[in-house]
Amino acid sequence: MTRKGVVAAAALSPWSEGTVRPHETTFAAPREDRARLLDATRVHLSPVFAMYDGPGEELERVFDACRPWPDLAAVTDDGTQHQIWRVTEPDTVAELMYLLNGKRAYILDGHHRYETMVAFAEQQRRRGVPGVQRGPMFLVPMADPGLVILPTHRIISGVPELTRDGFLRDVQRHCAVQTVAGAARDAAKLRQALHGARGVPRFAVVFPGDGDAHVLSVNARGGSPSDPEISVMHKVVFDDLLAIPAHERHAHVRYVSNTEAALEQIAQGSGQLALIVRPLELVELKEISDLGRVMPQKSTYFYPKLASGLVMMPID
């Protein structure tokens, strides 16, 4: 897969203005951590990753005009190749500004970073310090084939009195349960079982010592069909069944984006159960953002992540 985009110094604006739109919930602690880092370094160390609604042909013209060799090339530990071209020609820069002017940016990764940028810029503005009203953003057209969303499964542990039989009994208040023989050891079979129309929220649970997977289709009592699927799952499992408050979930939930790895961890007894989810689609993400809704943390995982430090932006 190849993903192409433009790193630009984007105008910063709060979510309320609607020019830049989120899709995930954020928390105070990560924002404070990033604010301390920014205050100490005085440098934006990595661009926020965002998409805009566009076909992508306009960027292809810009890329075609670039020289064949990049200004910077690197391979990260996961094998991802990063190539960067510096665009300095005034006409090309003007064309890019024209193409991107007026577009909405949908944050894909870096919600906390973006909120920190906005808060820092506002803080500096109140102090009368100019020049920090922009931040680095990696912008990719929505039609780019390299925009791939992976599912982010949840592995739950450390919950007293959580048992397989008790969970499957209680969850029937909210969901229809379909047992899929052997799917707890077969990721492809489980993905096929989860495949289907998006009108009904659907996810699966897998338990240690159980070779079968259990596909849960949420009924009307579990949530509105218009609610994001992963938000409905959180309401059913974390709020109604397990009663784990949001501020305590970090102690009980581990996130795994590889389905085979999640099933293997449960098979080895590393967790009380795994929640196997379907990946979100880009059009769903855009619709959720346009409605002003946000999903739980770790609802999406865009692979590969941007490598920090490839493009940095001093704020002074």
C-alpha positions as CSV (number, residue, x, y, z in Angstrom):
1,M,0.0,0.0,0.0
2,T,1.1,3.6,-0.7
3,R,-0.3,6.6,1.0
4,K,0.3,10.1,-0.3
5,G,-0.4,13.4,1.3
6,V,0.9,16.9,2.0
7,V,2.5,18.2,5.2
8,A,1.4,21.8,5.7
9,A,1.3,24.4,8.4
10,A,-2.5,24.4,8.9
11,A,-4.5,27.2,10.6
12,L,-5.5,26.1,14.1
13,S,-9.1,26.4,15.2
14,P,-11.2,24.8,18.0
15,W,-13.6,21.9,17.2
16,S,-16.6,24.3,17.7
17,E,-15.7,26.1,14.4
18,G,-16.1,22.8,12.4
19,T,-13.2,23.3,10.1
20,V,-11.2,20.6,11.8
21,R,-13.3,17.7,13.1
22,P,-12.6,14.9,15.6
23,H,-14.1,11.4,15.8
24,E,-12.7,10.2,19.2
25,T,-13.0,11.1,22.8
26,T,-9.9,12.7,24.4
27,F,-8.7,12.9,28.0
28,A,-7.0,15.4,30.1
29,A,-3.9,13.4,31.1
30,P,-2.6,12.9,27.5
31,R,-3.2,16.6,26.7
32,E,-1.3,17.6,29.8
33,D,1.6,15.3,28.8
34,R,1.8,16.8,25.3
35,A,1.5,20.3,26.6
36,R,4.5,19.7,28.9
37,L,6.5,18.3,26.0
38,L,5.6,21.2,23.8
39,D,6.5,23.8,26.4
40,A,9.8,22.1,27.0
41,T,10.9,21.6,23.4
42,R,9.1,24.6,21.8
43,V,8.7,22.3,18.7
44,H,5.8,20.4,17.2
45,L,7.6,17.1,16.9
46,S,5.1,15.3,14.6
47,P,2.2,16.4,12.3
48,V,-1.4,15.6,13.1
49,F,-2.7,13.0,10.6
50,A,-5.9,14.1,8.9
51,M,-8.0,13.5,5.7
52,Y,-10.0,15.8,3.6
53,D,-12.9,15.0,1.3
54,G,-11.4,14.9,-2.1
55,P,-10.7,12.6,-5.0
56,G,-6.9,12.9,-4.9
57,E,-6.2,13.6,-8.6
58,E,-5.2,17.2,-7.8
59,L,-2.4,15.9,-5.6
60,E,-1.2,13.4,-8.2
61,R,-0.5,16.4,-10.5
62,V,1.7,17.9,-7.8
63,F,3.5,14.6,-7.2
64,D,4.1,14.1,-10.9
65,A,5.9,17.4,-11.0
66,C,8.3,16.4,-8.2
67,R,11.7,15.1,-9.0
68,P,12.1,11.4,-8.8
69,W,14.2,11.2,-5.7
70,P,13.0,12.3,-2.3
71,D,14.8,14.8,0.0
72,L,14.5,12.4,2.9
73,A,14.0,8.6,3.0
74,A,13.8,6.4,6.0
75,V,12.6,2.9,7.0
76,T,11.0,2.5,10.5
77,D,11.3,-0.6,12.6
78,D,8.0,-2.0,11.3
79,G,9.3,-1.9,7.7
80,T,7.4,1.1,6.6
81,Q,9.2,3.3,4.0
82,H,8.8,7.0,4.5
83,Q,9.7,9.4,1.6
84,I,9.5,13.2,1.8
85,W,9.8,15.8,-0.9
86,R,10.2,19.4,-0.1
87,V,7.9,21.6,-2.2
88,T,9.4,25.0,-2.8
89,E,8.3,26.1,-6.2
90,P,6.0,29.2,-5.7
91,D,3.5,28.0,-8.4
92,T,3.2,24.5,-6.8
93,V,2.8,26.0,-3.3
94,A,0.1,28.3,-4.6
95,E,-1.7,25.4,-6.3
96,L,-1.7,23.4,-3.1
97,M,-3.0,26.3,-1.1
98,Y,-5.8,26.8,-3.6
99,L,-6.7,23.1,-3.6
100,L,-6.8,22.8,0.2
101,N,-8.5,26.2,0.9
102,G,-11.9,25.7,2.3
103,K,-11.6,22.0,2.9
104,R,-12.6,20.4,6.2
105,A,-10.0,18.3,7.9
106,Y,-11.0,15.1,9.7
107,I,-8.5,14.0,12.3
108,L,-7.5,10.4,11.9
109,D,-4.7,10.3,14.5
110,G,-3.4,12.9,16.9
111,H,-6.6,14.2,18.6
112,H,-4.7,15.1,21.8
113,R,-1.8,16.7,19.8
114,Y,-4.2,18.9,17.9
115,E,-6.1,20.0,21.0
116,T,-2.7,20.8,22.6
117,M,-1.7,22.9,19.6
118,V,-5.0,24.8,19.7
119,A,-4.7,25.4,23.5
120,F,-1.1,26.5,23.3
121,A,-1.8,28.9,20.4
122,E,-4.6,30.5,22.3
123,Q,-2.4,30.7,25.4
124,Q,0.3,32.5,23.4
125,R,-2.2,34.7,21.7
126,R,-3.5,35.9,25.1
127,R,0.1,36.7,26.0
128,G,0.5,38.8,22.9
129,V,3.0,36.3,21.3
130,P,2.4,36.1,17.5
131,G,3.3,33.4,15.0
132,V,2.0,30.2,16.6
133,Q,-1.5,30.1,15.1
134,R,-0.6,27.2,12.8
135,G,0.5,23.7,13.4
136,P,1.8,20.8,11.2
137,M,-0.8,18.6,9.6
138,F,-0.4,15.7,7.2
139,L,-3.4,15.9,4.9
140,V,-4.5,13.0,2.8
141,P,-7.4,12.9,0.3
142,M,-10.3,10.6,1.5
143,A,-10.1,8.7,-1.8
144,D,-6.4,7.7,-1.2
145,P,-6.2,3.9,-1.3
146,G,-3.6,3.9,1.4
147,L,-6.1,5.1,4.0
148,V,-6.7,1.7,5.7
149,I,-8.5,1.4,9.0
150,L,-7.7,-1.6,11.1
151,P,-10.0,-2.8,13.9
152,T,-8.8,-2.2,17.5
153,H,-9.9,-5.2,19.6
154,R,-10.3,-5.0,23.4
155,I,-8.9,-7.6,25.8
156,I,-10.4,-7.3,29.3
157,S,-8.8,-8.5,32.5
158,G,-8.9,-8.0,36.2
159,V,-12.7,-7.8,36.5
160,P,-14.0,-9.6,39.7
161,E,-16.7,-12.3,39.2
162,L,-16.5,-12.1,35.4
163,T,-17.2,-15.6,34.0
164,R,-18.0,-16.9,30.5
165,D,-21.4,-18.4,31.4
166,G,-22.4,-15.4,33.4
167,F,-21.5,-13.0,30.7
168,L,-23.2,-14.9,27.9
169,R,-26.3,-15.2,30.1
170,D,-26.5,-11.5,31.0
171,V,-25.6,-10.2,27.5
172,Q,-28.8,-11.7,26.1
173,R,-30.7,-8.8,27.7
174,H,-29.1,-6.7,25.0
175,C,-28.0,-8.9,22.2
176,A,-28.8,-11.9,20.1
177,V,-26.0,-14.5,20.6
178,Q,-24.7,-16.7,17.8
179,T,-22.1,-19.3,18.6
180,V,-19.6,-19.9,15.8
181,A,-17.9,-23.2,16.3
182,G,-14.1,-23.1,16.1
183,A,-13.9,-19.4,15.3
184,A,-11.9,-18.6,18.5
185,R,-9.0,-20.3,16.7
186,D,-9.7,-19.1,13.2
187,A,-9.4,-15.4,12.6
188,A,-10.7,-15.7,9.0
189,K,-13.8,-17.6,10.0
190,L,-14.5,-15.1,12.8
191,R,-14.1,-12.1,10.4
192,Q,-16.5,-13.8,8.0
193,A,-19.0,-14.3,10.8
194,L,-18.8,-10.6,11.7
195,H,-19.3,-9.6,8.1
196,G,-22.7,-8.2,7.3
197,A,-24.9,-5.1,7.1
198,R,-24.0,-2.2,9.2
199,G,-27.5,-1.4,10.3
200,V,-27.2,-3.7,13.4
201,P,-24.2,-3.2,15.7
202,R,-22.2,-6.5,15.8
203,F,-19.1,-7.7,17.6
204,A,-17.8,-11.0,19.0
205,V,-16.5,-12.3,22.3
206,V,-13.9,-14.9,22.9
207,F,-13.0,-16.6,26.2
208,P,-10.0,-18.6,27.4
209,G,-10.5,-22.3,27.1
210,D,-13.4,-21.9,24.7
211,G,-12.7,-22.8,21.1
212,D,-15.9,-21.2,19.9
213,A,-16.5,-17.5,19.3
214,H,-19.8,-15.8,20.1
215,V,-21.1,-13.1,17.7
216,L,-23.4,-10.6,19.4
217,S,-25.9,-8.6,17.4
218,V,-27.2,-5.7,19.5
219,N,-31.0,-5.3,19.7
220,A,-32.9,-2.0,20.0
221,R,-32.6,-1.9,23.8
222,G,-28.8,-1.9,23.5
223,G,-28.6,1.4,21.6
224,S,-29.9,3.4,18.6
225,P,-29.0,2.0,15.2
226,S,-27.6,5.4,14.3
227,D,-25.1,5.2,17.1
228,P,-21.5,4.3,16.2
229,E,-21.1,0.5,16.5
230,I,-18.2,0.7,18.9
231,S,-20.0,3.2,21.1
232,V,-22.9,0.8,21.4
233,M,-20.5,-2.0,22.3
234,H,-18.9,0.1,25.0
235,K,-22.4,1.0,26.4
236,V,-23.5,-2.7,26.5
237,V,-20.3,-4.2,27.8
238,F,-18.6,-1.6,29.9
239,D,-21.5,0.4,31.2
240,D,-24.4,-2.1,31.5
241,L,-22.7,-5.5,32.0
242,L,-19.4,-4.9,33.7
243,A,-20.1,-1.5,35.2
244,I,-16.5,-0.3,34.7
245,P,-16.4,3.6,34.9
246,A,-14.7,5.3,32.1
247,H,-11.9,6.7,34.3
248,E,-11.0,3.1,35.4
249,R,-11.0,1.3,32.1
250,H,-7.3,1.8,31.4
251,A,-6.7,-0.6,34.2
252,H,-8.8,-3.3,32.7
253,V,-8.5,-2.9,28.9
254,R,-5.7,-3.7,26.5
255,Y,-5.9,-2.8,22.9
256,V,-4.8,-5.1,20.1
257,S,-5.2,-4.3,16.4
258,N,-4.2,-7.7,15.0
259,T,-7.1,-10.2,15.1
260,E,-4.8,-13.3,15.1
261,A,-2.7,-11.8,18.0
262,A,-5.9,-11.0,20.0
263,L,-7.2,-14.6,19.6
264,E,-3.7,-16.0,20.5
265,Q,-3.5,-13.9,23.7
266,I,-6.9,-15.1,24.9
267,A,-6.0,-18.7,24.0
268,Q,-2.9,-18.4,26.2
269,G,-5.1,-17.1,29.0
270,S,-3.8,-13.5,28.9
271,G,-7.2,-11.9,29.6
272,Q,-10.7,-12.8,30.7
273,L,-12.3,-12.1,27.4
274,A,-11.6,-10.5,24.1
275,L,-14.0,-8.2,22.3
276,I,-13.4,-8.6,18.6
277,V,-14.7,-5.7,16.5
278,R,-15.2,-4.8,12.9
279,P,-13.1,-2.0,11.4
280,L,-14.8,1.3,10.8
281,E,-15.2,2.5,7.2
282,L,-14.0,5.9,6.1
283,V,-17.5,7.1,5.1
284,E,-18.8,6.1,8.6
285,L,-16.0,8.1,10.2
286,K,-16.8,11.2,8.1
287,E,-20.6,10.9,8.9
288,I,-19.9,10.5,12.6
289,S,-17.6,13.6,12.6
290,D,-20.1,15.6,10.5
291,L,-22.8,14.9,13.1
292,G,-20.6,16.2,15.8
293,R,-20.3,12.8,17.6
294,V,-17.2,11.2,19.0
295,M,-16.5,7.6,19.7
296,P,-14.5,6.0,22.5
297,Q,-10.7,6.2,22.6
298,K,-9.0,3.7,20.3
299,S,-11.9,3.3,17.9
300,T,-9.8,3.5,14.9
301,Y,-6.2,2.5,14.0
302,F,-4.7,3.8,10.8
303,Y,-1.7,1.7,9.8
304,P,1.0,2.6,9.5
305,K,1.3,5.5,12.0
306,L,3.3,8.5,11.0
307,A,6.9,8.4,12.3
308,S,7.6,11.2,14.8
309,G,10.4,13.6,14.0
310,L,10.4,13.3,10.1
311,V,8.9,16.8,9.9
312,M,9.1,19.2,12.9
313,M,7.9,22.7,13.3
314,P,9.4,25.2,15.8
315,I,6.8,27.5,17.5
316,D,9.2,30.4,18.2
